[in-house]
Amino acid sequence: MESHAGSALQKHVLLWFIIVAQCSPALGCGAHYEYVIEEFCLTKFRLDMQELGQSQWCSWEDTVKFYEALTNCTHLLAMNMSCYWPNQMVDAFFIQVHRHYFHDCSVSGRRLRDPPNRILGPFIVVPILVTFLMTALVVWRSKRSEGIV
């Protein structure tokens, strides 16, 4: 029941800010826009990411729908508040989102980790075996050529 009341309050606050922004376009891209995207868009994104779980944050397949919803939310609010999009405020907003949620992710979107032992093992064992075989071959060949003049 509390979450429904909180959601209704958020919608009411959002509607109020949009109406105020429509009445005075000069206020639309200032602190009001920043407040609305953080309270409305970022709150939903945080809930979605918490539900997903931190272990999945670097999985683009799992986070793309939440990220797209966040992007669309900031865009729709900017259009309703007569702001340009993207703008410096949106850039700073997304930099903060990336610093918090995606700072441990690689460029490919996957968390870097060692490969499994079944893959890593041959890359370790084969060079060691080749080194032993080459050493044995050199020793065997050097002993065999001693008798030949």
Phi, psi and chi 1 to 4 in degrees:
 res  aa     phi    psi   chi1   chi2   chi3   chi4
   1 MET       -  -38.4 -173.2   78.3  169.7      -
   2 GLU   -65.0  -39.7 -128.5  177.8   80.2      -
   3 SER   -67.2  -33.4   65.1      -      -      -
   4 HIS   -66.7  -41.2  178.7   64.8      -      -
   5 ALA   -66.5  -40.3      -      -      -      -
   6 GLY   -64.4  -40.0      -      -      -      -
   7 SER   -66.3  -41.4  177.0      -      -      -
   8 ALA   -64.4  -38.9      -      -      -      -
   9 LEU   -65.2  -42.1  179.2   62.5      -      -
  10 GLN   -60.5  -44.1  -88.2 -172.8  -22.8      -
  11 LYS   -64.1  -38.3  -72.0  177.6 -176.7  176.8
  12 HIS   -65.8  -44.5  179.7   69.5      -      -
  13 VAL   -64.1  -43.0  169.1      -      -      -
  14 LEU   -60.7  -47.2  175.0   65.3      -      -
  15 LEU   -59.2  -42.2 -177.9   60.8      -      -
  16 TRP   -61.5  -44.6 -176.8   80.2      -      -
  17 PHE   -66.4  -36.7  -84.2  110.4      -      -
  18 ILE   -66.2  -41.3  -69.9  173.1      -      -
  19 ILE   -64.4  -45.1  -69.9  170.1      -      -
  20 VAL   -61.7  -41.7  168.5      -      -      -
  21 ALA   -65.6  -35.4      -      -      -      -
  22 GLN   -67.8  -34.1  -67.5  -64.0  -34.7      -
  23 CYS   -76.1  -30.2  -65.9      -      -      -
  24 SER  -136.2   91.0   65.1      -      -      -
  25 PRO   -58.5  -23.6  -18.6   26.4      -      -
  26 ALA   -65.1  -29.9      -      -      -      -
  27 LEU   -83.1  -15.5  -64.8  176.1      -      -
  28 GLY   -57.6  -37.8      -      -      -      -
  29 CYS  -103.2    9.6  -65.2      -      -      -
  30 GLY   -90.2 -141.3      -      -      -      -
  31 ALA   -63.0  -27.2      -      -      -      -
  32 HIS   -64.4  -43.6  -63.3  -63.1      -      -
  33 TYR   -64.1  -44.1  176.8   66.9      -      -
  34 GLU   -60.5  -44.2 -174.0  175.2   10.5      -
  35 TYR   -61.4  -45.5  174.6   79.5      -      -
  36 VAL   -66.1  -43.3  170.4      -      -      -
  37 ILE   -68.8  -32.7   62.7  173.1      -      -
  38 GLU   -73.1  -43.2  -73.4 -171.4   16.4      -
  39 GLU   -75.4  -36.2  -71.5  -60.2  -45.2      -
  40 PHE   -95.7  -55.8 -171.3   71.1      -      -
  41 CYS   -73.8  -50.0  -57.1      -      -      -
  42 LEU   -68.3  -33.9 -172.4   58.1      -      -
  43 THR   -61.5  -44.9  -61.1      -      -      -
  44 LYS   -64.7  -43.5  170.9   82.2  169.5   96.6
  45 PHE   -61.4  -43.2 -176.8   75.7      -      -
  46 ARG   -59.4  -45.5  -80.6 -176.1 -177.1  140.7
  47 LEU   -62.3  -43.6  -68.3  172.5      -      -
  48 ASP   -62.3  -43.2  -68.9  -22.5      -      -
  49 MET   -69.7  -36.2  -66.3  -61.9  -82.3      -
  50 GLN   -64.8  -41.4  -76.8  176.6  -14.7      -
  51 GLU   -64.6  -37.5 -173.6  176.8  -48.9      -
  52 LEU   -66.1  -41.6 -179.9   63.4      -      -
  53 GLY   100.1  139.1      -      -      -      -
  54 GLN   -60.7  -29.5 -168.9  170.6   -3.4      -
  55 SER   -66.4  -18.8   63.8      -      -      -
  56 GLN  -104.0    2.1  -62.3  -60.7  -47.5      -
  57 TRP   -61.4  -29.6  -73.6   -0.3      -      -
  58 CYS   -89.3    1.6  -71.3      -      -      -
  59 SER   -89.4  106.1  171.0      -      -      -
  60 TRP   -60.8  -36.5 -178.7 -116.7      -      -
  61 GLU   -59.8  -34.4  -66.2   83.6   17.5      -
  62 ASP   -85.2  -28.9  -65.0  -30.5      -      -
  63 THR  -100.9  -11.3   57.8      -      -      -
  64 VAL   -60.0  -39.4   67.1      -      -      -
  65 LYS   -67.6  -35.8   60.2 -173.3  170.3 -150.5
  66 PHE   -70.8  -39.3  -55.1  135.0      -      -
  67 TYR   -67.0  -41.3 -166.0   83.5      -      -
  68 GLU   -64.0  -40.7  -75.4  177.0   -6.5      -
  69 ALA   -63.2  -40.1      -      -      -      -
  70 LEU   -63.4  -45.6  179.1   66.2      -      -
  71 THR   -62.2  -47.4  -56.2      -      -      -
  72 ASN   -62.2  -38.1  -69.8  -22.8      -      -
  73 CYS   -62.1  -47.1 -178.9      -      -      -
  74 THR   -65.0  -34.8   62.7      -      -      -
  75 HIS   -69.2  -47.7 -176.6 -106.8      -      -
  76 LEU   -62.4  -41.3  -70.6  172.5      -      -
  77 LEU   -65.4  -38.9  -70.6  174.7      -      -
  78 ALA   -62.8  -43.4      -      -      -      -
  79 MET   -64.8  -41.5  -65.2  -59.0  107.7      -
  80 ASN   -68.7  -26.0  -76.2  -29.9      -      -
  81 MET  -101.2   12.7  -62.4  175.3   81.8      -
  82 SER    57.8   41.2  -59.3      -      -      -
  83 CYS  -104.7  155.2  -63.8      -      -      -
  84 TYR   -75.0  150.2  -69.8  104.9      -      -
  85 TRP  -141.9  131.8 -168.7   93.9      -      -
  86 PRO   -74.5  160.6   26.4  -30.7      -      -
  87 ASN  -139.4  179.2   56.3   47.6      -      -
  88 GLN   -63.1  -34.3  -72.1 -179.6  -22.0      -
  89 MET   -66.0  -41.4 -140.6  174.7  -64.6      -
  90 VAL   -67.3  -40.7  170.6      -      -      -
  91 ASP   -59.6  -47.6  -68.9  -16.7      -      -
  92 ALA   -63.7  -38.6      -      -      -      -
  93 PHE   -60.2  -48.7  172.8   78.1      -      -
  94 PHE   -71.4  -30.1  -83.9  100.2      -      -
  95 ILE   -62.6  -42.5  -72.6  170.5      -      -
  96 GLN   -65.2  -40.2  -70.4  -58.0  -39.4      -
  97 VAL   -60.6  -45.5  167.1      -      -      -
  98 HIS   -65.7  -40.0  -80.3 -104.3      -      -
  99 ARG   -63.3  -34.9  -78.7 -174.9 -178.6  152.3
 100 HIS   -82.7  -47.0 -179.2   74.0      -      -
 101 TYR   -96.6  -28.6  -69.7   98.7      -      -
 102 PHE  -122.6   18.5  -53.7  115.1      -      -
 103 HIS   -68.1  -24.6   67.4  -83.1      -      -
 104 ASP   -93.7    1.8  -76.9  -21.8      -      -
 105 CYS   -89.4  147.8  -57.9      -      -      -
 106 SER   -80.8  173.6   68.3      -      -      -
 107 VAL   -61.7  -34.2  176.0      -      -      -
 108 SER   -74.7   -9.4   69.6      -      -      -
 109 GLY    93.2    2.0      -      -      -      -
 110 ARG  -112.7  143.3  -65.7 -171.2  175.3  132.5
 111 ARG   -69.8  133.3 -171.9  176.8  -61.8 -114.8
 112 LEU   -76.8  133.9  -60.7  174.8      -      -
 113 ARG  -158.3  164.5   61.8  176.6 -167.1  -98.1
 114 ASP   -68.5  147.3  -71.2  -23.1      -      -
 115 PRO   -70.0  163.4   20.4  -27.3      -      -
 116 PRO   -63.7  158.1    0.1   -0.2      -      -
 117 ASN   -59.7  -33.1  -73.2  -21.5      -      -
 118 ARG   -64.8  -25.7   61.6 -175.8  169.1   79.3
 119 ILE   -92.4  -41.8  -66.7  173.0      -      -
 120 LEU   -70.7  -34.4 -168.7   59.5      -      -
 121 GLY   -53.2  -54.1      -      -      -      -
 122 PRO   -59.7  -32.6  -25.3   33.2      -      -
 123 PHE   -69.5  -18.4  -75.0  101.9      -      -
 124 ILE   -95.7  -45.9  -65.0  170.8      -      -
 125 VAL   -71.1  -43.6  171.7      -      -      -
 126 VAL   -60.2  -49.0  169.3      -      -      -
 127 PRO   -61.6  -35.1  -21.7   30.4      -      -
 128 ILE   -64.8  -45.6  -68.2  171.2      -      -
 129 LEU   -63.6  -41.5  -71.2  175.8      -      -
 130 VAL   -62.7  -39.8  168.9      -      -      -
 131 THR   -62.3  -45.7  -57.7      -      -      -
 132 PHE   -63.4  -43.0  -76.7  138.2      -      -
 133 LEU   -64.9  -42.1  -72.6  173.3      -      -
 134 MET   -65.8  -39.0  -68.8  -56.1  -68.1      -
 135 THR   -64.3  -45.1  -56.2      -      -      -
 136 ALA   -63.5  -39.8      -      -      -      -
 137 LEU   -64.8  -41.8 -178.2   63.4      -      -
 138 VAL   -65.0  -44.3  167.4      -      -      -
 139 VAL   -64.0  -46.7  168.8      -      -      -
 140 TRP   -61.6  -43.4  176.0   72.9      -      -
 141 ARG   -67.4  -37.7 -172.9   75.9  173.7  132.4
 142 SER   -69.5  -34.7   66.1      -      -      -
 143 LYS   -73.2  -33.9  -73.8 -175.7  177.6 -175.5
 144 ARG   -72.9  -33.9 -170.9  169.1  175.7 -124.0
 145 SER   -82.3   -7.4   65.1      -      -      -
 146 GLU   -65.7  -32.7  -73.4  177.5   -1.0      -
 147 GLY   -79.5  -15.6      -      -      -      -
 148 ILE   -93.5  130.4  -57.8  173.8      -      -
 149 VAL  -104.1      -  179.0      -      -      -
